[in-house]
Amino acid sequence: MRYWQPYLTYLRGVVLFLFAIMATPLPVYAGEDSWFLETWERPFDYSSPSRMIEYHPLDSASNKWRICAAYPHLKDSYWLSVNYGMVEEAKRLGVSLRVVEAGGYPNLARQIDQVRECTAKNTDILVVGTVSFEGLTSTLKDIASRIPVVAVVNDIADEGITAKTGVSWISMGRHIGEFLARAHPKGSAPVRIAWFPGPLGSGWVPFVEDGFRSALVGSSAEIVTTKYGDTGKEIQLVLIEEALEEWPDIDYIVGSAVTAGAAVSVLRAKGFSERIKVLADYFTHAVYRGIKRGKILAAPTDFAVVQGRLGIEQAVRVLENKLSLKHVGPAIELVETNNVNEIGTYQSLAPATFTPTFIIE
């Protein structure tokens, strides 16, 4: 038996190595001509089984298609990064793009007016990131009777939607919840969390909450206060101050990327940076800098630049009857201090020199 032991040890190592590779998420970027993406067995249903694919984007569009893209806002660098991805893909494929933004999640009526006006004439397809899961349903059904509608990033009711680019926001919340659960397993010293999920009624907050809260079950981490609000910095600053006044002994601030960025400043000003830790449930420039500097512990990235590119690429596929996968999105990865340099910013964040772009002719 001793004679075979080295060989058995070697084979065991090979098997463990292969399992590790299989368990590790593939990078989004596969090469100049492809991306590694996730797709779902039942389109638009994140609870259905999914698989990884190597996705080959179209080389170019066959026509100068006219695309209208609607965003919830451009107030933080997440949607700026989506904008960058869309602009780059529109240029690459040779299509025209017009962008409108609602100015924030409370502005449902404004977004409804914007998508109606934007698609009234001289538009071939609508690509929409909604401010509400169901608030635009009747409007989008009406638009879909005339031109196709593609959903991007934020989750949305299925009616009227031809295709979707997105990731599971339940998984986004679960990633950051599991990070906490690993750090504070059941039986360890309890920790208190102030939770800032974002605006109620949006197309992502109920889902990120579901994932985050479910991941904490069985851990020693407890959510002691929840503060909902639009993801503008001023609003989040007010909510953070409220939480600190009500719960001065919290151990963590967890929430949107805007929350995390604002929290770093507030905690530094109050001298709480060493005592209260910060986590974000999505990835932006400020979060990237925070992780690099050790001010933010971790955040999942859903590769916003790639989602922007995919939204435009899918729209062209719909118009040219080349759509083979109705629902695709990047595989989520958790960014921490130990892998932030490896993951980098290329597929997640717009370049620092990029400014919001509303028209590509």
Secondary structure, 3 states (H helix, E strand, C coil): CCCCHHHHHHHHHHHHHHHHHHHCCCCCEEECCEEEEEEECCCCCCCCCEEEEEECCCCCCCCCCEEEEEECCCCCHHHHHHHHHHHHHHHHHCCEEEEEECCCCCCHHHHHHHHHHHCCCCCCEEEECCCCCCCCHHHHHHHHCCCCEEEECCCCCCCCCCEEECCCHHHHHHHHHHHHHHHCECCCCCEEEEEEEECCCCCCHHHHHHHHHHHHCCECEEEEEEEECCCCHHHHHHHHHHHHHHCCCCCEEEECHHHHHHHHHHHHHHCCCCCCEEEECCCCHHHHHHHHCCCCCEEEECCHHHHHHHHHHHHHHHHCCCCCCCEEECCCEEEECCCHHHHCCCCCCCCCCCCCCCEEC
